Amino acid sequence: MVTPKQYWVYILTNKGNKVLYTGVTGNLTRRLAEHLEGRSKFTAKYHVNKLVYAETYQDVDQALSREKQIKGGSRQKKIELIKEVNPYWRDLSGDLW
C-alpha cells in the first residue's frame, strides 16, 4: 500500500511574534530545519523560527490554495487562526522531532 503524500501549510513567527511567515511544503521537518539554518533569506533576516500553526492536506493544489488564502488575509485574521489552535503561541516544532 502506498502512503499518501502529505502537504503542510504553516505559519512561523519570531521572538515577540512581530513577523508572521506563511509557507507550504511537502516535508515540514526538512523545511523547518532549512528555516532554522537560515537558508530562507526572509526568515533569516527577521529571525523567524518558531512554528505556531500548521495544517495538512493530501492534495498539493488544496495546500497551495490554502496558503494563498492565508497570505491574502489580514494580520488579524492570521492571529485569530493561530489563537484558535495555539492560544499561547507555543512553538509546535518540538512536536515534530
C-alpha positions in Angstrom: 0.0 0.0 0.0 1.3 3.5 -0.9 1.3 6.0 1.8 -0.4 9.2 0.7 1.7 12.3 0.3 1.1 15.0 2.9 1.5 18.7 2.4 1.7 21.3 5.1 0.6 24.9 5.3 2.4 26.5 8.2 2.9 29.8 9.9 6.2 30.8 11.6 6.9 33.8 13.8 9.8 35.4 15.6 10.5 36.4 19.2 7.8 38.8 20.2 5.5 37.5 17.5 6.2 40.6 15.4 6.6 38.9 12.0 4.3 36.2 10.5 5.6 34.0 7.7 3.2 31.6 5.8 4.6 28.8 3.7 3.7 25.4 2.2 5.9 22.3 2.0 5.7 18.6 1.4 8.2 17.9 4.2 7.7 20.1 7.2 10.6 18.7 9.3 13.0 19.4 6.5 11.6 22.8 5.7 11.8 23.9 9.4 15.4 22.8 9.5 16.1 25.0 6.5 14.5 27.9 8.2 16.5 27.3 11.3 19.7 27.0 9.3 19.0 30.4 7.7 18.5 29.1 4.2 15.5 31.2 3.6 16.5 34.9 3.2 13.3 36.3 4.7 13.2 34.1 7.7 16.9 34.6 8.3 16.6 38.4 8.1 13.7 38.6 10.5 14.8 35.6 12.8 11.5 33.8 12.0 12.0 30.4 13.6 9.0 29.5 15.8 6.3 27.2 14.3 2.9 28.4 15.7 0.5 27.0 13.2 0.3 24.0 10.8 -2.4 22.1 8.9 -2.1 19.2 6.5 -3.5 18.3 3.1 -3.2 15.3 0.9 -3.7 17.4 -2.3 -1.0 19.8 -3.3 -3.5 22.1 -5.0 -5.6 22.4 -1.9 -2.5 23.2 0.2 -1.4 25.9 -2.3 -4.9 27.4 -2.4 -5.0 27.5 1.4 -1.6 29.1 1.6 -2.7 31.8 -0.8 -5.9 32.3 1.2 -3.9 32.7 4.4 -1.4 35.0 2.8 -4.2 37.1 1.4 -5.8 37.6 4.8 -5.0 40.4 7.2 -2.5 40.1 10.0 -5.5 40.0 12.4 -7.0 37.0 10.6 -3.7 35.2 10.8 -3.5 35.9 14.6 -7.1 34.6 15.1 -6.3 31.5 13.1 -3.2 30.8 15.3 -5.1 31.5 18.5 -7.8 29.0 17.6 -5.4 26.1 17.8 -2.4 27.6 19.7 -3.7 30.3 22.1 -0.3 30.6 23.9 1.7 30.8 20.7 3.7 27.7 21.8 6.5 26.6 19.4 5.0 23.5 17.8 8.2 22.3 16.1 9.1 20.2 19.2 6.0 18.0 18.4 7.6 17.0 15.1 11.0 15.8 16.3 
